[in-house]
Amino acid sequence: MDHHTPSTGNELGFLQDECKKEHFTSEFVDEASDFSDTKPFEVDDILDLAGGAMDAIARHRSTLPRTEEPLMDEKAHPEQREEDWGRPDAPPSPDLARTQRVLASPAASQLVDLLYWRDLQRTGVVFGASLFLLLALNACSIISVLSYISLALLSVTISFRIYKGILQAVQKSEDGHPFKMYLDQDVTVPAETVQNYADATLEHVNAAVKELRRLFLVEDLVDSLKFAVLMWILTYVGSLFNGLTILIIVHVAAFSWPVIYEKHQTQIDHYYGLVNNQIKEVMKKVQAMMPGTKPKKE
């Protein structure tokens, strides 16, 4: 009997292990079947999980101190690196970026629409009124022009005010002042707008002063000679036209040239390129004949 006892114990232990394995296997099969019965993940669920993870990361970064935040300024604002301005793939310089912002402003876009005659009625009114003002200034003094314009405007407003007053008295109505809508409007100029225009004007004035200093002090001989030739030509232009006549010509050209260039851009660019190349060739020859000058690198 004692000889068979260890064998019986081993058999009992083996049977217990097999029962445990079958129990674990049945639980695993049940869990697998439950998981297979669940609805599979969809694309929207995955995107929601990804969006939640990004929000959690953003909240975590916002709680970090300033010194522990990731250094992303150089990647997010590459235009701030001055050493990269000269490279072809470099971002625009601050001056170019400022110019692009000015061109993208609402006032600049309205001016472009005006010069390109996008709205015929609006452009016609502006062009006609400004041309009439310039022609009047060319014929009379500025004091007379301002006086006549003021008298004409007052004649219209006073007549309309008297007409509306008589009409209200006859109809026994209380419509109020006919110009009440315009009187209630805010016509004050914001200080921020004045500051912005003052800063822009100051930048142009400083740039003009530096350019004139460079030309008059002959920093570049060729550029100074070009400026001298331009001034010599303007002496003949001044003997034929006064400043106001030139301003009228410029005004008409500003409202006509953009439309002409838009319609005939290919031909104009072609002939402009030919003339520009000829001028460059002549300037190179003149510059080569002058001692102490070097051709500019393009």
C-alpha positions in Angstrom: 0.0 0.0 0.0 2.8 2.4 0.9 4.4 1.6 -2.5 1.3 3.0 -4.4 0.7 6.1 -2.3 3.1 8.5 -4.1 1.8 7.5 -7.5 -1.8 8.3 -6.4 -0.7 11.7 -5.1 1.0 12.6 -8.3 -2.1 11.6 -10.3 -4.3 13.8 -8.1 -1.9 16.8 -8.5 -1.9 16.3 -12.3 -5.7 16.2 -12.4 -5.9 19.5 -10.4 -3.5 21.2 -12.8 -5.5 20.0 -15.8 -8.7 21.4 -14.2 -7.1 24.8 -13.6 -5.8 24.9 -17.2 -9.3 24.1 -18.5 -10.8 26.8 -16.3 -8.3 29.5 -17.5 -8.8 28.4 -21.1 -12.6 28.7 -20.8 -12.3 32.2 -19.3 -9.9 33.3 -22.1 -12.3 31.9 -24.7 -15.2 33.7 -23.1 -13.3 37.0 -23.0 -12.2 36.6 -26.6 -15.8 35.9 -27.7 -17.0 39.0 -25.8 -14.3 41.1 -27.5 -15.2 39.8 -30.9 -18.9 40.7 -30.2 -18.0 44.3 -29.6 -18.3 47.0 -32.4 -15.0 47.5 -34.3 -13.2 50.8 -34.1 -14.2 53.3 -36.8 -12.2 56.1 -38.4 -14.1 58.8 -36.5 -13.3 57.0 -33.1 -9.6 57.0 -34.0 -9.6 60.7 -35.0 -11.4 61.6 -31.7 -8.8 59.7 -29.7 -6.0 61.5 -31.6 -7.7 64.9 -31.1 -8.0 64.2 -27.4 -4.3 63.3 -27.2 -3.3 66.5 -29.0 -5.5 68.6 -26.6 -3.9 66.9 -23.6 -0.4 67.6 -25.0 -1.3 71.2 -25.6 -2.7 71.6 -22.1 0.4 70.1 -20.7 2.7 72.5 -22.6 0.6 75.4 -21.4 1.3 74.5 -17.8 5.0 74.4 -18.3 7.2 77.4 -17.3 8.5 79.6 -20.0 12.0 78.2 -19.8 10.8 74.6 -20.1 8.6 75.2 -23.2 9.9 73.6 -26.4 12.1 76.0 -28.4 9.9 76.3 -31.5 10.4 80.0 -32.2 13.1 79.5 -34.8 10.9 77.0 -36.7 7.7 78.9 -36.3 9.2 82.3 -37.2 12.2 81.7 -39.5 12.1 85.3 -40.8 13.6 86.5 -37.5 17.0 85.0 -38.4 19.0 87.8 -40.0 21.9 85.5 -41.1 19.5 83.7 -43.5 18.2 86.7 -45.4 20.7 86.4 -48.2 19.9 82.8 -49.1 17.6 82.1 -52.0 15.4 79.8 -49.8 15.5 82.2 -46.9 12.3 83.8 -45.6 11.6 87.5 -46.5 13.3 90.2 -44.6 11.3 92.4 -42.1 11.1 95.3 -44.7 9.8 93.0 -47.4 7.3 91.4 -44.9 6.2 94.9 -43.9 5.7 95.8 -47.6 3.7 92.6 -48.2 1.5 93.4 -45.2 0.9 96.9 -46.5 -0.1 95.6 -49.9 -2.4 93.1 -48.3 -4.2 95.7 -46.2 -7.8 96.6 -47.0 -6.8 100.2 -48.1 -4.3 98.9 -50.6 -6.7 96.3 -52.0 -9.4 99.1 -52.4 -6.8 101.3 -54.2 -5.9 98.5 -56.6 -9.6 97.9 -57.3 -10.0 101.6 -57.9 -7.1 101.8 -60.4 -8.1 98.7 -62.2 -11.7 99.9 -62.7 -13.2 96.9 -60.9 -16.3 99.0 -60.0 -16.9 101.3 -63.0 -19.3 103.7 -61.2 -17.1 104.2 -58.1 -13.9 104.6 -60.1 -15.6 107.0 -62.6 -16.8 109.2 -59.8 -13.4 109.3 -58.1 -11.5 109.8 -61.3 -13.9 112.5 -62.6 -14.0 114.5 -59.3 -10.2 114.4 -58.8 -9.6 115.4 -62.4 -12.0 118.2 -62.2 -10.3 119.4 -59.0 -6.9 119.3 -60.6 -8.1 121.2 -63.7 -9.7 123.8 -61.5 -6.5 124.2 -59.5 -4.7 124.6 -62.8 -7.0 127.5 -63.9 -7.5 129.2 -60.5 -5.7 129.6 -57.3 -6.2 127.0 -54.5 -8.0 129.6 -52.4 -10.5 130.3 -55.1 -11.1 126.6 -55.8 -11.7 125.8 -52.1 -14.0 128.8 -51.8 -16.1 127.9 -54.8 -16.3 124.2 -53.7 -17.4 125.2 -50.2 -20.1 127.6 -51.6 -21.4 125.0 -53.9 -21.6 122.4 -51.1 -23.3 124.9 -48.8 -25.8 125.9 -51.5 -26.9 122.2 -51.8 -27.1 121.5 -48.1 -28.9 124.8 -47.2 -31.4 124.4 -50.0 -32.1 120.8 -49.0 -32.5 121.8 -45.3 -35.0 124.5 -46.2 -36.9 122.2 -48.5 -37.2 119.5 -45.9 -38.3 122.1 -43.3 -41.1 123.4 -45.5 -42.2 119.9 -46.4 -42.4 118.9 -42.7 -44.4 122.1 -41.9 -46.9 121.4 -44.7 -47.3 117.7 -43.9 -47.1 118.5 -40.1 -44.6 115.7 -39.6 -41.7 115.4 -37.2 -39.0 113.7 -39.2 -36.3 115.6 -37.5 -33.2 117.0 -39.0 -32.6 115.7 -42.6 -28.9 115.2 -42.0 -29.3 113.6 -38.5 -27.8 110.3 -39.7 -24.6 112.0 -40.8 -24.5 114.2 -37.8 -24.6 111.2 -35.4 -21.7 109.5 -37.2 -18.3 109.4 -35.5 -15.9 111.3 -37.8 -12.9 111.3 -35.3 -9.7 109.8 -36.6 -8.3 107.1 -34.3 -4.9 107.8 -32.8 -3.8 104.3 -33.8 -4.5 105.1 -37.4 -2.6 108.3 -37.3 0.4 106.6 -35.6 0.4 103.9 -38.3 0.4 106.4 -41.1 3.0 108.5 -39.4 5.3 105.5 -38.9 4.9 104.5 -42.6 5.6 108.0 -43.7 8.7 108.3 -41.5 10.1 105.1 -43.0 9.7 106.5 -46.5 11.2 109.8 -45.5 14.3 108.1 -43.9 14.8 105.9 -46.9 14.6 108.9 -49.3 17.1 110.9 -47.2 19.5 108.0 -47.2 19.2 107.6 -51.0 19.7 111.3 -51.6 22.8 111.3 -49.4 24.1 108.4 -51.4 23.5 110.1 -54.7 24.8 113.5 -53.8 27.9 112.3 -52.0 28.7 110.0 -55.0 28.8 106.7 -53.2 28.3 105.1 -56.6 29.5 107.1 -59.6 27.2 105.5 -62.1 24.1 106.0 -59.9 25.0 109.6 -59.4 25.5 110.1 -63.1 22.0 108.6 -63.7 20.5 111.0 -61.2 22.3 113.9 -62.9 20.9 112.9 -66.3 17.4 112.6 -64.8 17.7 116.1 -63.3 18.9 117.4 -66.6 15.9 115.9 -68.4 13.6 117.4 -65.8 14.9 120.9 -66.5 13.5 120.6 -70.0 10.2 119.0 -68.7 9.9 121.9 -66.2 10.3 124.5 -69.0 7.4 122.9 -70.9 5.0 122.0 -68.1 4.4 123.2 -64.6 4.1 120.9 -61.6 0.3 120.9 -61.7 0.2 119.9 -65.3 2.6 117.0 -64.6 0.4 116.0 -61.7 -2.6 115.9 -64.1 -0.7 113.7 -66.5 0.4 111.4 -63.7 -3.2 111.2 -62.5 -4.6 110.2 -65.9 -1.8 107.7 -66.4 -2.5 106.1 -63.0 -6.1 105.4 -63.9 -5.3 104.3 -67.5 -2.0 102.5 -67.4 -3.0 99.6 -65.1 -5.9 98.7 -67.5 -3.7 98.9 -70.6 -0.9 96.9 -69.0 -3.4 94.2 -67.9 -4.7 93.8 -71.4 -1.4 93.9 -73.2 1.0 92.6 -70.6 2.9 90.1 -72.9 3.8 92.7 -75.5 4.7 95.4 -73.0 7.0 93.0 -71.0 8.7 92.0 -74.3 9.5 95.5 -75.4 10.4 96.6 -71.9 12.9 93.7 -71.7 14.5 94.7 -75.0 14.8 98.4 -74.0 16.1 97.4 -70.5 18.8 95.2 -72.0 20.0 97.9 -74.3 20.2 100.4 -71.5 22.2 97.9 -69.4 24.6 97.3 -72.3 25.2 101.0 -72.7 25.7 101.6 -69.0 28.2 98.7 -68.9 30.2 100.3 -71.7 30.1 103.7 -70.0 31.1 102.2 -66.7 34.0 100.3 -68.3 35.3 103.5 -69.8 35.4 105.3 -66.5 38.4 104.8 -64.2 37.8 103.6 -60.7 34.4 102.0 -61.2 33.5 98.4 -61.1 30.5 96.8 -62.7 27.7 95.9 -60.3 27.2 92.2 -59.6 23.7 91.1 -60.5 
